[in-house]
Amino acid sequence: MSELSYQSPLAGVAEPQGLSISIREIDERGMIDLRGLTSDAGFMAAVKGVIGVGLPVKPRTSASWGDVKVLWLSTDQWLILSSRARAHELLSQLRDALQGYHSLAVDVSDMRAIIRLEGDGCREVIMKGTSLDLLDPEYVQGCCRRMRYAEIAALLDVVEDNVFDIYVFRSFAHYTWNFLCATAKAPAKLKLFGAQEVPA
């Protein structure tokens, strides 16, 4: 009997050339969609016991412990991130710990593609496809939020000051990749007026 094997939605794409920032796919990340009630102390404690960190309850925030990261998606929904190899183990532990609680935990590792942008100018590149003002002080390390990007649904995670992960449904992976490669070309680089040095 043949075994299932994972194939990246961006497998085979050419390495981008002539860009003002670095763009690459993150393809070894496992993802678990978790739903439950923050008002249920038992649920919250059970999840923390498995992943090692409390679920973030403040909108647009995240929490990390070791190689596990949790993104807040809504008042009763989180995306738990880990290595792809560990996701199955975490899911099994969560389901065991959450028996009897009103909750849902599903492995969605194959649902999305993750594209990482790195380097000075990432914010300007991303803002070409969204109405978000990424210069706002809210968008610091640990911030995450859903957004409309290039007319499709996406999820933004601020990993570091100049490192961003964009999550899109895998059917839009090539579209998003091509859009980013076009808007990140060196000749299209933008320097925002407020960030320019004052001429001598």
Residue, then its C-alpha position, 0 to 999 in steps of 0.5 A: m500500500s502506498e504512503l501519503s507524501y506531502q508536496s509543497p504548493l510551491a514545489g518547483v518554483a524558480e528562485p526569485q532574482g533581482l528582488s529588494i528583499s528575500i522571499r522564500e517558502i516555509d514548507e516544514r511547518g505543522m499547523i493545528d486549528l484549535r477552537g474552544l472557550t476562553s471562559d472555560a478554565g479547564f479548556m485553557a489549562a488543558v491546552k497549556g499543559v500540552i503546548g507549554v504556553g497559555l493561549p493568547v487572549k488579546p486580539r492580534t497577539s501570539a505566544s511562544w514556547g520552545d518550537v511551538k507558537v500560537l497565533w490568535l485568530s479570533t475570540d475562540q480560535w487559534l493556530i498552533l504552529s510547530s514542526r511538521a513532524r511534531a504536529h501529529e503528536l501535538l494533535s493527539q495529545l490535545r485531543d486526549a487532554l480535551q476530552g469532555y471539553h467543548s473544543l475542536a482540534v484539527d491538523v491543517s498543515d496542508m491547508r496553507a502555504i507560508i511565504r517569508l519575507e526578510g530584509d529592510g523594505c518588507r513593510e513597504v512591499i507588503m503594503k503594496g497589496t494591503s490597506l494595512d499601515l504597517l508603520d503603525p506601532e502595533y505591528v511589532q514582533g509577536c503581532c499577527r492578524r488576518m488581512r486582505y492581501a492582493e484581493i485574497a484572504a491572508l494571515l500576517d505574522v510579524v516574526e521580527d522587525n524585518v521578518f514577516d510570514i504571510y499565510v495563504f490558502r494553498s490554492f493561492a500560493h502561486y498567485t501570492w508568490n508571483f505577486l510578491c516577486a513582482t512587487a519586490k523587484a529592485p526597480a520597484k523598491l519604495k522608500l517612504f517619505g517619512a523614512q527618508e533622510v533630510p537633505a543637507 
